[in-house]
Amino acid sequence: MDKARLKAIPLFAELDDGDLQKIATFASETSVSEGEVLVREGDFSYELMAIEEGKADVRRGDETIAELGPGDFFGEMGVLQNEMRTATVVATTPMRLVTMTHWELKRMRGMPGVIESIRRTAEQRQTPGGQ
């Protein structure tokens, strides 16, 4: 994975080149088709996903609660706190995703800037008015 591509994702945008290069060695890229279920509510969460291209809906039950697009990411709560998925995410267009598993994130514990950025975003999403 090219570190310049990671830099374009807001989660990683403020990291220095050294940290970006380390993340690039852990990150994977995957492509999915429109209509594909990326994660399912109630499943075990073991992967963080960042959207490089495309769009997806976040659903709880039958209700769409958010729309995601390039630069957005999801799955941080589960991988940080070892929790079950709180929503289903479905691709509404073809997508390209950057993914990191729980184990890859654990290997990045020596990179506090990355983990802190993920934690900060997770906390903002849990508070009223957060994303």
C-alpha positions in Angstrom: 0.0 0.0 0.0 1.3 3.4 -0.9 1.6 5.8 2.0 0.3 8.7 -0.2 -3.0 6.9 -0.5 -3.2 6.5 3.3 -2.5 10.2 3.7 -5.7 11.0 1.7 -7.8 9.3 4.4 -8.6 11.8 7.2 -7.9 9.2 9.9 -4.2 9.1 8.8 -3.8 12.6 7.3 -2.0 14.1 10.3 0.5 11.3 10.8 4.2 11.7 9.8 5.7 9.9 6.9 7.4 7.3 9.2 4.1 6.3 10.8 2.4 6.2 7.4 5.1 3.9 6.0 4.6 1.5 9.0 0.8 1.5 8.5 1.3 0.9 4.8 3.0 -2.4 5.6 0.0 -3.5 7.7 -2.9 -2.2 5.6 -4.6 -4.2 2.9 -6.7 -3.1 0.0 -10.0 -4.8 -1.1 -12.6 -4.0 -3.7 -16.3 -4.9 -3.3 -19.4 -4.7 -5.5 -22.5 -2.7 -5.0 -24.9 -4.5 -2.7 -22.2 -6.4 -0.8 -22.6 -6.5 3.0 -19.3 -5.3 4.5 -20.1 -6.0 8.1 -23.2 -7.3 9.8 -24.8 -6.1 13.0 -24.2 -8.5 15.9 -21.2 -10.2 14.3 -17.8 -10.2 16.0 -15.7 -7.1 15.0 -12.2 -7.8 13.9 -11.5 -5.3 11.2 -11.3 -1.6 10.7 -12.2 -0.4 7.2 -11.5 3.0 5.6 -13.3 4.0 2.4 -11.0 5.1 -0.5 -13.6 5.1 -3.2 -17.4 4.5 -3.2 -20.3 4.8 -0.9 -22.1 2.7 1.7 -25.1 2.8 4.0 -25.0 2.1 7.7 -28.1 0.3 8.9 -29.6 -0.7 12.3 -32.4 -3.1 11.7 -34.4 -1.8 8.7 -33.3 1.9 9.3 -30.5 3.6 7.4 -28.7 5.7 10.1 -25.8 7.1 8.1 -24.2 7.3 4.6 -20.5 6.8 4.3 -18.2 7.9 1.5 -14.5 8.4 0.6 -12.4 9.2 3.7 -14.9 7.7 6.2 -14.1 4.6 8.2 -15.9 2.2 10.4 -15.2 -0.8 12.7 -13.1 1.1 15.1 -15.3 0.5 18.1 -15.2 -3.2 17.8 -11.4 -3.6 17.2 -10.5 -1.2 20.0 -12.9 -2.5 22.6 -13.4 -6.1 21.4 -17.1 -5.5 20.9 -19.8 -6.9 18.5 -20.8 -4.9 15.4 -23.4 -2.3 16.3 -24.7 -1.9 12.7 -24.7 -3.4 9.2 -22.7 -1.6 6.5 -23.8 -2.3 2.9 -22.0 -1.0 -0.3 -24.3 1.2 -2.3 -21.7 1.6 -5.1 -18.6 -0.4 -6.1 -16.0 0.4 -3.4 -12.3 0.3 -2.7 -11.4 -0.1 1.0 -8.3 0.0 3.1 -8.6 -2.6 5.8 -6.6 -3.5 9.0 -7.4 -6.4 11.3 -7.5 -6.3 15.0 -4.1 -8.1 15.1 -2.5 -5.5 12.7 -3.8 -2.7 14.9 -2.4 -4.4 18.0 1.0 -4.5 16.3 0.7 -0.7 15.9 0.4 -0.1 19.7 3.9 1.3 19.5 2.5 4.1 17.3 0.5 6.1 19.8 -0.5 8.7 17.2 -2.4 6.2 15.1 -4.2 4.5 18.0 -5.0 7.9 19.6 -6.5 9.2 16.4 -8.8 6.1 16.1 -9.8 6.4 19.8 -10.5 10.1 19.5 -12.8 9.5 16.5 -14.5 6.6 18.3 -15.2 8.8 21.4 -16.6 11.6 19.2 -19.0 9.1 17.6 -20.3 8.0 21.0 -21.1 11.5 22.2 -24.3 13.4 21.1 -23.5 15.7 18.2 -20.4 13.5 17.2 -20.2 11.9 13.8 
